[in-house]
Amino acid sequence: MRTLIILLSFAILGGCSMRDTVSMDTPTKQVHDLNDIDHDGVIVARERCTETELGATIDNYGCGKIKPINERQELKILFANDSYYIDPVYYTQVEIIATFMQKFPNTQAVIEGHCSKTGTHEHNQELSQNRANAVSALLSERFDIESSRLSAVGYSFDRPIDPTHTAAAHKVNRRVIAELTGDDTTADMKWHIYTVDEVVK
């Protein structure tokens, strides 16, 4: 009887040890999906937002962070001396603003006109206002941005970038700025070493 109990004990222990032993050749089942389908650095098993804009700042679950729209964009438009005529070659500059406003339909734009410190303040006030009006009109008439979303203001030479009286200063001070604000939100993009180059383009 004692011998039988000992044999049964060995049999039970042997069975347990065989069940607990896994051969290196035995295939194991992948429990979690480790792919990163939208290339944001977060695996599918953790992902909660699958269509995050590429390059956006994200949280631990792959959801992009957003920020209110409050952008200032300089339009690289060269006006002839004492003129507010916009040469068609610069229409693409205005189209950048139009495209942005079409993408975010709740945005408003304030078009600012600035002049260099040559001539009287009164004359430059009128000229800067006319330049801002010209850009605003182009946005409305050519690119179908509702005029109610646009306003224009001239600053004469009151807000110079460069306060000196050199030719280079006059050139940089003659500019048009579009200030875009609104209830829309846009992706908060991550800064990386190429960001400066992308802004300059």
Secondary structure, DSSP 8 states (H G I E B T S, - for coil): -HHHHHHHHHHHHHHHHHHH---TTS-----S----TTSSS--TTT-S-TT--TTB-B-TTS-B-EEEEEEEEEE-----TT-----GGGHHHHHHHHHHHHHSTTEEEEEEEE--S-S-HHHHHHHHHHHHHHHHHHHHHTT---GGGEEEEE-TTSS-SS-S-SHHHHHHHSEEEEEEEEEEEEE-B---TTHHHHHH-
